[in-house]
Amino acid sequence: MKPGQTGLTRIYHATHYSFKGLRAAWLFEAAFRQEVWLGLVLFPILILAPITITERAILLLSYFTLLLTELLNSAIEAVVDRIGPEFHELSGRAKDIASAAVFIGLTQLMVIWSVILWPH
């Protein structure tokens, strides 16, 4: 087992690091900020639309999936950039693949929101 905190102390520290990561994403990642603003536009639709609780949950989860993907994309970009500014095929590939994941997340969000909300 890896040495370090356990139990509630570990949970406390993990939560602290998570909020630190969210703050860093907000401060340094324009795409993350834009997606948060998108959520502020989508949230009233989520609340006011005449849909079931299950449909609301699906819409919300598709939005959270987008945020999750953007956070992972940003983390991959930060690690690649940390290695060095010079071009390397694998670095470019890693960044492109992470960007593609965000694109798929955005596409998923648009499809799910359209399919659920279009009939209403």
Secondary structure, DSSP 8 states (H G I E B T S, - for coil): ---S--HHHHHHHHHHHHHHHHHHHHHH-HHHHHHHHHHHHHHHHHHHSS--HHHHHHHHHHHHHHHHHHHHHHHHHHHHHHH-SS--HHHHHHHHHHHHHHHHHHHHHHHHHHHHHTT-
